[in-house]
Amino acid sequence: NSGTWEDLDEAIMLLRQAISLLAPGHSEHAAQLSNLANALRTHHELTRDPSALAEAVEAAQRAVESTPADHPARSARLGNLGAALRTRFEYGAGTPDDLDRTIELLRMAVAALPYEHPGRATQLANLGNALRLRHDHTRDPQDAAEGRTTLWAAAERPDTPPLIRMRAAWAYADAARRDGDPAEALTGFELAVELLPRMAPLSMSRGDREHRLGQLAGLGSEAAAAALDAGRPERALELLEQARGILLGEVLTARGELEELAERAPALHAEFQRVRDALSAPQADTDARLSDGRHLEQTIASIRTLPGYSRFLLPPTVDDLRPDPDDGPVIVVNVAGHRSDALVLGSEPRDALRVIPLPDLTPDEVAMHVNQFRSKTWFARPQVAQTLEWLWDTAVGPVLESLGIAAAPADDRPCPRVWWCPVGALARLPLHAAGHHQEGGESALDRVISSYTPTVQALAASRRRARRELSHPMKRHGRALVVAMPNTPGAPSLPYAHVEAEALTQMIPQATLLADGDASRTTVLSELGQHPIAHFACHGVTDWQDPSASRLILADGALSVRDLLHHRLDGMQLVMLSACSSSTAGEALPDEAVHLASSFLAAGAAHVVGTLWEVEDQVAARTATTLYTHLTAEGTLPPRTGLTAIALHMATRQLRQQYPGHPGLWAPFIHIGV
């Protein structure tokens, strides 16, 4: 919503004027009263002004009184009055009679509509929620049962708008969980997750899709928790994968499947690409999007009739996601309202998905630690050490202990590798650096080599792509693009970006250097696809409310997530983002992992090194130099990009020795990918 409070105040003023100009019997009088009531209720939600709520109730009551019993809008106006009374009850300005009256009005609103009316489900959902609210206060079992039944009646109707169905299904699932009925809670969440693709179809613009998905943050976490309550851990992981990373998954999974489809059925492949590209065009109008959306569904249905393509673009199963025997486990850490768990996925199908309860990892604690990372110069703050200790005690330590990784490897043996897949806001915290880093303390850095993945599906797709590219090695082996911006118009200078670039070009003689004015947006984009390695030493900006606008600052503008959405970097081996917060998702889309690092991963990079928060210029240069020293054997070999995770692990440990009391300096860099 791009409006302001001033816009809402003006709307209220104009509605009051309109009502004053209409006679009480005028056909528009009741409609404008109802509009005023809704605007005043919104005003109260923003300001908590009790006078606005009192006026909203009065206006809604007058609207109902002015509406004939057989008027088509009577149901909606009854519902609006019920909503105002419920709000008054919830904010303590009313009495239990307000809630009773709300339920009475909503029953009337439902009864006023024929069964097939599209608005009936909305009133059913409102009634179900009101009954559950009254049960919370009175513990009346009849309200509990009727509330659930009514919510399900709203959720199961296929002709109902998907947003209404989803919210009703989610409310039903939550009610069933609180009633101690885990099987029905899972049923409700399964329906809610199943509806997700209809919430943000390709026929919508990218911005609208992001907005819709942002409204549903947390659905996957709660659905997974419900599956665990029901004793179905595999289903928990599948629901998490269905409900998270939808935009990223479309790119990663469709890309692999489409390459095979192009060889198998070129005509269907071409039609799918044509329609999908039309839907992605920003200039497409609404009617065209709807038509193309229907055509896309028909094309997908045709593709699924081909042998071996029955699950084209469908969510993967657990066995589809398992790592190869030579890979380490994938550890999904889920934080929900009433339980938190780690789900450990191993390589053997005969091995059950391991569930490790994490009772001390709570949403409130996660939110508190994440909020501290929003401040500038976080890297210099002492709270970083407290966060790392808390992460070890509540999450990382218990997981590694349960996996039998109880101590650092002896005899200079390498640490085992693990892939972390933190869910929601937890993805903004440094699990790889968790620990008590004082002398003799325990830490993840001393036990495992950590990598990250936004979703398990993203890691599986990246591994498949890496295997394909191993069989078709690139002829550009060893070439690197180095983009350095020591001097950025309108931003603080980064003097060590020049030092960083110089060190890299010495270790990688075939590197192409674009520095300062030479690092234009057009030049960088054209050069990216010509190099298997790309290194950026520049300013990075995270847009907290519009994650697709997160960007790297170049000489004449920016390289944003949006620029990379449809950019293919086939054969890209490594991207290092030596820039601030380059792997941090914005607040608006916590479940979608929309940030610069994931965008390079989706574009084709096998390995991406990014940062979780603001980085200090000199330390960033040291991190990069140390990493490439390991990758190139001090400049004697072409970069061995397959060792990126190990090299970053070693670089981080070395920096920890140099800055033992300042973990905020050495902990932000993370490895994402295979």
Protein Blocks (a to p, Z undefined) as FASTA:
>chain_A
ZZdfklmmmmmmmmmmmmmmpcfklmklmmmmmmmmmmmmmmmmmnopaklmmmmmmmmm
mmmmmpcfklfklmmmmmmmmmmmmmmmmnopacfklmmmmmmmmmmmmmmpcfklmklm
mmmmmmmmmmmmmmmmnopaklmmmmmmmmmmmmmpmkbcfklmmmmmmmmmmmmmmnop
aklmmmmmmmmmmmmmmmmgfkbcfklmmmmmmmmgoklmmmmmmmmmnopaklmmmmmm
mmgoklmmmmmmmmmmmmmmmmmmmmlmmmmmmmmmmmmpmkbcfklmmmmmmmmmmmmm
mmmmpghilmgoiacdfklmpccfkbccdddddddfkbccdddddfblklccdddddfkl
cfklmmmmmmmmmpghklmpmklmmmmmmmmmmmmmmmmmmnopabccehhiacdddddd
dehjllmpcfklgccfbghiacfklmbccdddfbfklmmmmmmmmmmmmmmccfkgoiac
ddddfbaghiacdfklmmmmmmmmmmmmmbccdehjlmcfklmmmmmmmpcbdcdddddd
ddfklmmlgccddfklccdfklmmmcccehiabdcddbehklcccfklmmnopafklmmm
mnopabdcddfbdcdfklmmmmmmmmmmmmnonoiaccdfklmmmmmmmmmmmmmmmmmm
lmklmmmpccedZZ
